[in-house]
Amino acid sequence: MHADTALQAEAHAGAAAPHVNIAAYKFITFDNTEEMRPQYQDICHRLGLKGTVLLTPEGINMFLSGPRANIDEYLAWVRSDARFADLEVKESLSNEQSHKRMLVKIKSEIITMRMPLIKPEDGRAPNVEAHTLKRWLDNGVDDEGRPVVMVDTRNDFEVDVGTFNNTVDYRIKKFTEFPDVIAAHKDDFAGKTVVTFCTGGIRCEKAAIHMQNIGYDHVYQLEGGILKYFEEVGGDHYTGDCFVFDYRTALNPKLEPTETVQCFACRAVVTPRQQLAPEYVYGESCPHCYNKQ
């Protein structure tokens, strides 16, 4: 979304949407996470931000929510560290903060894949931006005439909330399953251009590098993931919503929260239609776990 469009959208939302929700990551050597953790904790606490910041040796990942001025001050502070000066951010708006608490964690990976040879900092796989991907999907082929195939790198329950039309979905339960699954199906993509995607870009960035490493010839990652695609071009070629890991549960292509929720008992995603079932009791059960507790 261009800056003027974003400002117009925010102005239109006005007081009804006072909180800015950001998602951002960067793969870069981050060798002083222990030293930086209390500094991140202090500024987030001082600014009243809620969400999660992951500090890892391979970089940073964050999902945060707060008033515009506070988010801007936080981002200015983060970018004052030369390693994160070019940090790119995806935004959405909400009436409430999209997270209920603030956590700053140190982990070994931004997203667990257990493939230590994959280092996005050393070189990314080719990426395709939203407008280009939309053109490819409109035409059914890329700019060189190869058929385009979308590969979802997210977990199965996320895919069930919404995904690109005709996407390849391997029903994985966790991202660590992806390397073996995609290697086993390499022959399925001969002569085709593969575009990997995920919510915000992290998983598909690692996935595309792995696919290059094992011999895929034409593979791209969707720059910025589904959220950036929604921001730039809306919901063309996409059916449903996008699962997000905060209280909103899912966003529609206008980046607005939907009526989809998660069950308190089993954490399954419960659609508005499923919420009408007698098995759905708020805070107690849903059709996925009723009589299974």
N, C-alpha and C positions, 0 to 999 in steps of 0.2 A: 504494500500500500504506500503510495506516495505521501510525503509529509503533509501536503495541504489536504489530501483526502482524509488522513488520520485525524488532523485537527478538526475538520468539518464533522467527522463522525463523533469525536469527543464532545464538540460543542453541542451537537444535536442531542447526545445522551444527557449532557448537562448534569444537574445535581442527582439525577436518577442513577448515574453510574460513576460514583466518585472514586472507585478503586481501579488501579491499573494492575493487571496481572502480566508478569513477564516470564519468558522462558528463554534461557540462553546457555550456550556451552562453548568451550573452546578446547581443542586438544593442543597442549603445549607443555613442555617440561615444567613441573611445579614442584620444586625440590625443598620447599620450606613450608609445607602444609601445617606442621605442628606450630610453627611460629605465627602463621597467619590466622589460624583458627580463632583465637581470642579476639583478634581485630575484626574479623567478620562478625563474630557474635556481638561485639560491642556496638558496631554501627547499625546492625539490624535491630538490636534492642533499642537503641537511641531513637531510631526513626520509626519504630513501631511496625516494622515489616513482619509478615508471617509467611512461612513456607519452608523450603529446604535448600541448603547450599551444600554441594558435595565438593570437597577438596581432595584431589587424587594426584599421584605422581604424574599421571598422563594429562592432567588438565582440570578444568572446573565445569560444573553443571549446576544450574540454579533454576528454581521455580519460586517466584516471590510475588507478593501482593501487598499493595499499600497505596496511599494517596499519590497523585502525580508528582508533586514537589518532592516528596520523600523518595520515591523511586528514582527520580532524576538525580537527586543528591547522592544516592547510593551508587548509581551507575557511574557518575562522575568520579567517585572515590575508587571504584573498581578499575576504571580505565586509567587512573593515574599510575597504576602499575603497568609498566611498559609491556609486560607479557600479555596484558588484556586490553591494550589501547584500542584495538580494532574489534572488540567484542560486539557481535551482532545480536540483536534482541528481537524476539517476537512478542507482540502485545495483544491483549484483549481487555475488555472492560467488564466490570460487574458491580452490582449494588452492594455486595458485601465482600470482605476479603475472602479469597478463594481457599485459604488455608486457615486452620484454627490454632496453629502453634508455630514456633520458629525453631528450626534445627540446623546446626552447622556440623556436618559429619566429615570424618576422614575415612576414605575407602581406598581400596587398591586399584579400582577401575571406575571410570565414569559410568559405564554400563558393563556388567559382567559378561564376558565372552570366553575367557580363559584361552586366549590365543595371543601369547605375549609377543609374537613376531609382528602382529598388526599394530603399527604405530602411525596413526594419521598425521602426526606432526611431521613425519619424514616424507610425506607425499600422499595427497588425497587421490581417490579415484575421481574420474571425470564426474562433474555434476551437471544437472540440467535444471534450469530455472522454471518457475511455474508457467510463465507465458509460453515458453518453448514447448514444455511438455503438453500443454493444452493444444497447441497447434499439431503436435505429433499425434495426439489422441483423436483430434478432429479428423485428421487425414488417415489414421490407422497405420502410418509408417513414419519413420524418422526422416531427416533431411537427405539421407542417402538411399531411401526407399526400402529400408529393412522393416519388417513388422515389429511393432513395439509391444513388449510384454511387461506388465506391472507385477512385481513380487513384493508381497507384504512381509515385513520382517518382525511384525509385532506378535504378541501372544494371542492365542485363539479367542479369548474372551474380549479382547480389544477389537479384533477384526469383526466380531459379531455385532458390534455397535454401529459399524459403518466402514466402508472401504471403497477403493476405486472399482469401477465396473470391470468385470471379467478378470479380476486379479488372480494371481496364483497364491494360494493360501495353504501352507503345509500343516496347519493346526498345531503349531508348536506350543508347548506349555511354558517354556522359558527360552531365553535367547541363546543359551549355551547349546541348545539342540540345533540351531540353524546351520553351523558349518557342515556337519555331517549330512544333513538333509539336502542342502543345496549342492553338495558335491555328488550325491547319489543321483541327482536329476540333471546333471550337466548336459547330457545329450538332448534333453527336451528343448534346449534353447539354441540349437545350432542354426546359424543364419539369421538370428533375431537380435534385436536390441533389447536389453533387459534394464528396467528402471526399478531400483529398490527404493522402498519408502518406509517411513515410520511416523511417529507423532511429530517430532521436532527436528529430526535429522541425525541423531547420535547413532542409533542402531543401524540405520541404512548406510551411514558413512563407514562403519566397521564392516558391514556386510559386503559392500561393494569392493572394498580393498581385498577382503578374503576371496571374493569371486575372481578378481583379477589374478590373485596369487595362485589360484588353482587352474587358471587357463581360460577363463571366460574372455572372449574377444571383445565384446561390445556391451559393457555394463556401465550404468550411471547411477548416481544417487540423486534423489529428489532434494534439491537445495532447500533447507529449512523445513523439510517434512510436510506433513498434511497441514499443519497450522499456517505455514507460510503460503502454501497453495491456496488455502481458504482466503487468506489476507489479500493475496494478489489477484486471484481470478474467480473466487467463489467456489461453488460446488459442481461445476461442469465435470462430467464423467465420474462423479462420485455419488454413491448411494448411502444414505444414513448420516450419522454424526461421527464425531471423533472423540473417542474415550480420552479423558485426561485424569491425571492422578491427583485430584483435589476434590473439594466438596461438591463442585459442579457436576462431576461424573462425566458429562459429555457436552461438547459444543457443536452447534450446527454450522453450516458453511458461512453464516454471517458472524461467526465467533460469539454467538449468544448461548448461554446455558439452556439446556433442554430439560424436559421432565423426566429423563432417564435418571435412575438412582442406583445405588449399590445396597444390597441387603446387609443389614447389620449383623445377621447371624452367620452367613456363609460368604459374604463379600461378592457374590455373583452380581452381574449387571441385570437390572430389572427394568424392562421397557415400560412405557406408559400403559400399553395393552396388558402386559403381565401384571401390572399393579391392580388391575380390575379383578383379577382372579381371587377367589375366596382364600387361597393358600397364602396370599400376600397380607401379612399383618405387620404394619410398620414397627420396626425395632425388634421383631420376633422371628419372622419366617417369610419365605417367598416360594414360588413354584419350584425353584431349583432344590430347595432343602427341606420342604415340608415333609414330615414323617421320616426324615433321614437323620434327625438330630438324636 
